[in-house]
Amino acid sequence: YSCQHCQDTGRKGRELCVCYRQVLIPLLVQRANLQGMQEAGFASFDPELFSDEASPGLYNSTISPRKQMLGLLKVCRNFVDDFAGDNSRNMLFVGKPGTGKTFLMFSVAKALLDKGFSVFYTTAPQMFEALQNWRIMRSSYNPDPTRLEEAEAIHDNLISCSLLLIDDLGTEAASATRYADLLNVLDSRLKPAMRTIISSNADPTDLRDTYDERVLSRLVGNFAVYRFFGEDVRLVLNRRRRR
């Protein structure tokens, strides 16, 4: 055997063997579309970036942004630990830009990639553009083979990856076709082995004004909603650099 640990089966009990992970994980990372993920990760979370003072008038909450983020960090760790379990749910992150939504999405992605799960990240505008391109390629009389293959690969990632991350939902231009595309993606992923995390800069009230009842019923019924608030972390980091 090449690997004496697993005798070339790729597994030790229910866990992936190190030999399999050495081959698989770099391929999964390459496919995940997670550029800039190097700075993400649960271990690199810095609670000092978030205020420890509650501001009910500003954030409509009696707890501080730091306490809220520590709670969300625990939720995301539990999500990773229970990812393949029956109690795991999709998650919807809502809050203003710079409050940590994408960081936690990337941290979850990194932890699951390390476990050998397939992950794919996209912004909402990129996803809708990719789906439109896929339809055009599929309906073309003589499509370019390379472009068709790329379109098929992206579509396959959206539908079949273990974890799909959709960032910035609500920033895309509204249209009935895009609502239908979102419904198709969400409905196609209603399977036990698949989960989805969506982030939006809009609060739930704004989402109700943006999307029709069919989309809202999927988001409310199939997703656990988590609210992010606090000062823009990028501004906090800039102040640190100037010191």
N, C-alpha and C positions, 0 to 999 in steps of 0.2 A: 504494500500500500504506500501511496505517496504521503498520506497523513495517517500517522499511527493513532491519533486521538479518536477519529471517527471512522477509520478504515475506508476513507473515500466516499462515505455516504453523505457528507456535508452537514450532518447533525450529530449532536451528542444528547440523546434523549429528545426533549422537545425544543432544545435550543440549537441555533445555528452554530456550527463549528467555526473556529477561528479561520480555518483554511478557506471555507466557503465565504465568510465575511470579507476576507482580504480581496477576493475576486468580485463579489457581488456589490459591496457598498460603494466603491468608486464608480461603478456603472450606474447605480441608482442616483448618486449625487450628480453625475453628469447629466442625467435625464431630468432631474428635478427642477431645473430652471431657477435655481436659488443663488444667483450671483450676489455677492456681498454677505453671504451667510456666515463668513468666518468670525465676525464679531458677535454673532448671536450664540445663545446657549444658556441653559439655566444657571450654570456656574458663573457666568459673567454678568448676571443681573446685579445691579447696584441700587439698593433701596435709597441711598442718599440722593439720588436724582429726583426723588419725589418728596414733596413737602410732608412734614409730620404734623402739620396744623390743619385741623378741620375748618372748612369755610362753607357753612350751609347756604349762605346767601349767594356765593359764587358758583358752587358745584352742586347745589341741591342735594347735599348729603351730610349726615352728621359724623361721618368718619373721614379721616384724612386720606389724601391721595396715596400716601405710602402704605397705610394699612389696607386700602383697597387693592393696590398692586400686589402686596404680599399674599392676599387672599386669592387673587387671580393666578399668581404664580403657583400656588398650591393646587388650584383647580387644573391647571395645565399639566402639572406633574402627575396628578391622578389620571388625567386623560391619557397620558402616555402609558402609565402602568396598567390601566384597564382597557387599552385600545381594542384588544381582540375579544373583550368580554361583552356579555349581553346588555349590561347597564350603561355602556359608553354611548354618549349622544353627540350629535353634531353641535358645533358652537358658532354663535354669532357674536362678534365683537363690535360694539358701537362706541363712538366717542370721537372727539375732535382730533385733528392731526397732531402727531408728536406725543401722544399719551401712552405709547408702548404696545399698540395693537400688533404691528408688523413684527416687532422684536419677539413677542411671545409666540406668534405664528411660526417664525423661523426657528425659535428654540424648540418648539414641539416637533417641527419637521426634522431638525438635526437629531433629536433623540430617537425618533422613529426610524430614520435612515440608519442609525447605528444599530438598530434592532433588525434591520433587513427588510423593512416595509418600503413599498414604493410610494413616492411623494411627488406631487406636481404643483408648482406655484404659478399663478398668473394674476395680473390685475384684471378687473372686470372689463375695461375697454379692450385690452389685449384678447381676452377670451371671446368677446363678441366678434371682434375682427377676425379671429382665427376661425370661428364657426362659419362666418359669412364666406371666408375664403374656401373653406372645406366644401360648402355647398356649390360654389362656383366651379371648383375643380371637378367635383363629382358630376356636375351637369354639363361640363364642356365636352364638345365632340371629340377633340383630340388634345387633352390636357398635357402639359409638360410633365413627364414622368417624375422628375425630381421634386417639383413643386407639389404634385399630387401625393407623393410618398410623405413629404414633410407635413402636408395638411392632414393626412390619415394618421400619422404618428401623434400629432397634437390632439386630434379628436380622440384617439384611443387613450391617451393619457388622461384627458378630462373625464372620460367615462369609466375607465377601469383601474386607475391607480388606487392604492389603499387609502391615501389621504390626499384630498384636493384642497388647496388653499386659494381662495378667491379674495383678492385685496381690493379695497376702494370701490366696493359696490355702491352705486348711486352717482358715480362721477361720469358714467356713460350717458350718451344722448338717448333720450327716451324714444322707444318705438315698439310697436306690437310684435315685430319680428324678434327683437331682443328679449322681450318678456317670454315669448315662446321658447327661445333658445335656453333661457335660464331654467324654465320649467322642465324642459327635456333633460338638461344636465342633472338637475336635482332629483327628478323622478328616476332617471337611469341609475342613480347611486343609492337607491333605497334597498341596499343589500347588507347583510350582516357584516361582511368583511370590509365595508367601505365607510369612511367618515369624511365629512367636509367641514372646514372652518372658513367662515366668511367674515371679512371686516368691512365696516362702513363708517365714514365720517359723519353720517347722518344719525340722528337719534331715532328711536322707534316711531315717534310721531311723524317725522319727516318721511320715513319709509312708507308709512301709510298713505301719505300724499303722493308718493312717487310711483308705487307699484299697485297693480290691481289685486283683487281679492284672492285670486288663485296663487299668485306669488307670495302674498302675505300669509296665507294659510300654511304654505310649506315652511316659511321661515319661522312662524310662531309655533306651528305644531311639531316640527321635526328638529328644531334647534333650541338649545339652551342659550339664552341671551345674557351677555355679560357687558356691563357698562364700564368704560374707562373715562377717567377725568383727571384733571390736574394741569399744571403748566406744561407748555411744549418742552420736551426733554432737550430738543436741539438748542433752544435758547439757554437752558441751564448749562449745557456742555460748552457753549460759546462763552458764557461768563467765567466758567472754570479756566478756559484756555487763556483768557485775558489777565488772569491773576498773576 
